[in-house]
Amino acid sequence: MPVPLRLPLAVDEPVRRRLGIFTTADLARHGIGESEIRTAVRAGTWVRLRTGIFVTAADLTEVERTGRRPGLDALAVLAGLDRPSVVLSGGTAAWVWGLPRPRPVAMTVELTDPVRWRRGRGWLMTRAALPEDEVTVRGAYRVTTAARTLVDVARSWSEVYAVAAVDAALLRGLTTRAELTRVLDRQSRVAGVPRSVRAVQLADGRAESWLETYGRLVFAALGLPSFVPQVELWSGDRLLKVVDGWYPEAALAVEFDGRVKYRRPRYGRTPEEELWREKRTEDELRSLGVRFVRLAAEDLDERRRRDVSDALRRALGVRGPVARRFREIPRAAGRVRDEDRGDDGWLPRADDRVGTASRPA
């Protein structure tokens, strides 16, 4: 049985930085020709992504396990085009930046080039101006800046997704309102840009999830009073909870509940531990005079919005305690979070953790 063909070290090391992608040109520089390539593909050691573009089967498995297949496909398209002027843009750039976005069944790689329009298998290249300050490099990806990406996608995305993406970018410090305004001014005559203008105007920059943005927009559409997003509730020197929305006069907290925080709790807790911890915290806050309204995505559906509106108006009709045994501290926009920072195109190796300290229990 033939020994599986391994990548030369001079090829293997740089491909770590582009999700394991290598090309026939990479291989030819080190003496590997078509015959060996065909043998490796037939044996299943290497996988042909596009003409002349490959990845090892092991790396492909790791990429798919970590949810990075869109990045792999984008890098494969870029390698196949071999066109220095083209950049990733639109929904593909939003994926690179780690922004919330609609999730189609098949993701087309979106690109922009200043002089050429083309379409190919699984990709679409738009011709549009690309000022130097609207293009950047993020890890392995040459991509439109976060501000340019947001303005581009908001021209075609639904209002909720467009505003949620702007919220996320502002929260994480990926862009600023000044940068967004500069891009909008340049695109003032581009079709669809009024939708982008509205999305930026509606963004707040404090919502920490798509559901929070959706809830804020639904509340506004129902004519409900605006809540203060992301407020810390303290008792003495203890931070008890950060609530999604806060009505100060009524001491009423609004929590937008997605299932992900119970399916994948943080800090190693089980779903049961997360639920118990949350219950105990809210019990303590209720004892201090705080009331809660919890809403899931289905509660904001058109068929149930009126009931939610009526219930919330009733709750807001009851004033909170005058003397308070807790403190309310609103959080500011533009806080960079540790998680969900997007993808840098770097693929770890099995020995990357050798010599590192283990995570404390």
N, C-alpha and C positions, 0 to 999 in steps of 0.2 A: 504494500500500500504506500503511495507517495506521501512524503511529508508535506503538510499544508504550507503553502507559500506565505512567508511572513514579510511584512513591510520592512524595508531597510530602515535603520534608526534615523537616518537623515530625512526620510519621508515621514516616519511615524511621529517624531517629536513635533514638527510644525502642525500636523493635522489635528493634534490635541486642541489647538486654538480655533479650529473651524469644524467642530463636531465630527471629526474623523474623516472628512472628505479628502480624497486624493484623485488625481487625474492621470491620464495616460502620459501627459508631459512630465509630471512628477516622476512617474515610474521609468520613463525612457531615459531621464537624466542619470539613472542609476542602473541602467542596463537591463531593465525588465521589459520584454517585448510582448507583442500580441499573443503569441502562443502561450506564454506563461499566464497572461491575464485570462485568456479563455479557459485555461485549465482551472484557475482559482475560482472563476465564476461558476463553472460547471460543478465543481466540488462543493459549492456553497460557502466557501471561505470568504469570498468577496461578493458584494451585491452591486450590480450596475444600476445606478439611479437615473442616469441619462447617458447619452452617447459620450464616452470618454470620461465619465464621472463615476467614482466608486466610493464605497464605504465597506469596512469589514462587517461581517455578519454580527460579530460581538458588539461592535460600536453601534450598529443599527438597533440592536436589542436594547442597549442602554439608553439611547436617544429616545426610543419609543416608551421605555419604562418611565423616564423622567418627563414625558410630555413635551419633548422638544422637536418633534417631527416637523412642525411648520418652519422652524429655523433651519433644519437640515435641508428641506426642500428649497428654501430661499437661497441658501448658500450654493446648492447644486445648480440652480438656475443662473446665479451670478457667475459661477465658475464656467458654465457652458457658454454664456454670452461673451465672457472675457472682454467686457466693454467698460473702460474706466469711467466714462461719463454717466453711467446709469447708477441709480441708487434705489434702495428699497423704500417704499412709500405706502401711503394709504393704510389699509387694514394690516398688511404685513409689518409695516413700521410700528403700528400700534401694538402688535404682538411683541416685537423686539423691545419696546418700551415697557411692556408688562401692563398695558392699559386694559380696562374692561371693554369688551367689544361683543358684537353679535357673533354667535357661533354657528357658521354654516357647516353643512355636512362635509363639503370639500372646500379647502381654503386655496383660492387662487393666489399665487405670488404676485403682488402688485409692485410695479417699478415705475420710475419716472426718469426720462432722459430729456435733455434740453433741445435736442435736434431731431429725434426720431420717434415714431410710433410703430409698435410691432405687437403681434400676438403669437403665442406659441403654446405648446402643450403644458397646461397647468400654470401659465403666467400671462400677464398683460402689462405692456409697457406703454405708459401715457407720455405724450410729448407736452412738456410744460417748462417754464422758466425755473431755474434752480440757482437763486442767489447763493453766494458762498456761505453766508451766515445762516442759511437754512439747510445746510448739509453738515453732517458730523459723522464720526465713527464711534460705534458702540461695540466694543469687543471685536468680534469678527465681522461685523456688519457695517457697511457704508449705507447710511440711512438718513432720511429727512429728520431734522430736529423735532423735538417733542412739539414745539409750537406749530411748525409747518404741518406735522402729521395731524394734529388736532383740527386745524383749519380744513385740511383736505378731507378727513373722514366726516366731519360734521356737515359737509355739503350734501352727503348722501345717506348718512345713518339716520335712524329715527331719533327724535328729540331726546328721549330718555338716555339712550346709549351715548349720544354725543355729549350731553351735559355730564353724564357719569364719567366719561373719559377726561373731560376738562377738570372736573372735581378731583379725580385721582392724580392727575399731573400736577395740579396746584398744591394738593396736599403733600405730595412727595418732593416738591421743589424741583420738578423736572423742567418747569418753565415758569414764567411770570405773566401777569396781565399785560405788562408793557411789551413783552416779546410777542404775545398773541395779537395785541393791537397793531404792532408793526407789520406782522404778516397779513392781517386783515386789510390794512391800508393798501398794501401792495396788490392784493387780490380783489380790490373793490369792484372791478369790472368782470370778474370771473363768474360764470354761471353757478348759481346755487350758494354763493357766499353769504347772502342775507341769512340763510339758515345757520351758518357758522357764527355770524355776529350774534344771533339770538342765543345760541348755545353758550357762548362766552358770557353773555350778559346774565344768563340764568345760573351759571356756575357759582358756587360758594367757596369751594376749596377746603371744606372741613369734613365733608361726608367721607366715611371710611369704607363704603361698599356701594355697589350699584343699587341695592335695595334702599339705602338711606336717601340716595339721590331721587329715586323713584317716589319714595314717600313724600319728600319735600315738594316735588312737583305736583303730586296728587293733592296734597293739602292746599297748595296755592290755587289749583284749579277748582277746588271745592269752596274757596273763599274762607278757609279756616285761618285763624291768626298764625303768623309765623312763629316757629319755635327757634330756640337758640341751639345750634348743632354742637355736639361734642362738649358736654359740660362735666367737669369733675365734681363729685360730691365727696366732701371730707367730713370726718367726725374727729375732732381734736387734731392730732397729727397723723391720722390714718386716712389714706385715700381708699374709700369704700368701692366706688364705682365710677366709670365714665359712661354717662348715658348718651344715647344717640341724639335725642332731642329734649329740650327742657323749656317748660313754661314757668317762669319764676313766680308770678303772682299766685298761681295755683299749686306751686310745688309739685308739678305733674311731670313725670318723666315718660318719654315715648321711646320704646325700644322696637327696632325693626329686626325681626328674628328670621335669619336664614338658617338652613339646616347644617351648613358646612361647619359652623363652630361646635356643633354637637357630634357631627360625624368625624371631624378631625380636630379635636380639642388641642389647645396649645400647651406647651411646657410638659408634655408627656402624660397629661391627665387622661383618664378614660372618659367616655361620654357620661357615664353615671356620676363620676366625680365632678365633672363640669356642671352638670345639672344641680347636684347637691350644693356645690360651692355658690352657684348663682342664687339658689333659693335662700341660703343662709344670709347672704349679703342683702338681698331684697327684704327679707324679714327684718333685719336690723334697720334698714332705711325706712321701712314702713313704721317701725316703732318711733322713728324720729319725725314722722309727719309727711314723708314723701309718698306719693301715690304713683302707680305705674299703669301705662297702657301698652300692651304688647301687640304688635301687628306683624303678620306674615305676608308674603307676596299675594296670596289668594285673598287676603282681606282688602287689598287695594284694587282688586279686580272691579271692573265697571259695575257688575251686578251687586257688589257689597259696599261700594263706596258711600252710599247714602246712609247706611246703617252706621258705618264708622264715623261719618261726619256728625250724625246725631249724638252718638255716644260720647264723642270727644267734646262736643259743645256742652253737654250736660256736665262732664267732668270739669271743664274749664269754668263752669258756673259756681264751683265751690272753691273758695279762697283757701290758700295754704296757711299754715300757722304763722302768726305775726312774730312771735319769739321763736327763733330757729336754733336748733341744737346741731345744725350742720352748716357747712359752708359750700357755696356754689362758685366754681372758678371756670369760666369758659376757656376752652382751648383756642389757640390762634391757628389760622391757616398756614400752610407751608411747612408743616412738620415732616421731616423725612423719616419714614418708617423703616424698620430693619428687614421686613419681609416684602415679597412681591415687588422686587426692583427690576423685573425684566430679565432678559437672557443675554449673556455675553458671548455665547458661541464656544465656550471652553468646555472640553470633555475631560473629566478626571480619569486618572489611571488607578489601577488596583493598589499601587504602592504609595499613593499620595498621602495616606494617613500614617505611614510608617514614622515613628518617632514623635508623633503628636500626643498631647495629653488627652486622656479620656475625659468625656463630659462628666461633670460632677453629678452625683445622684440627687 
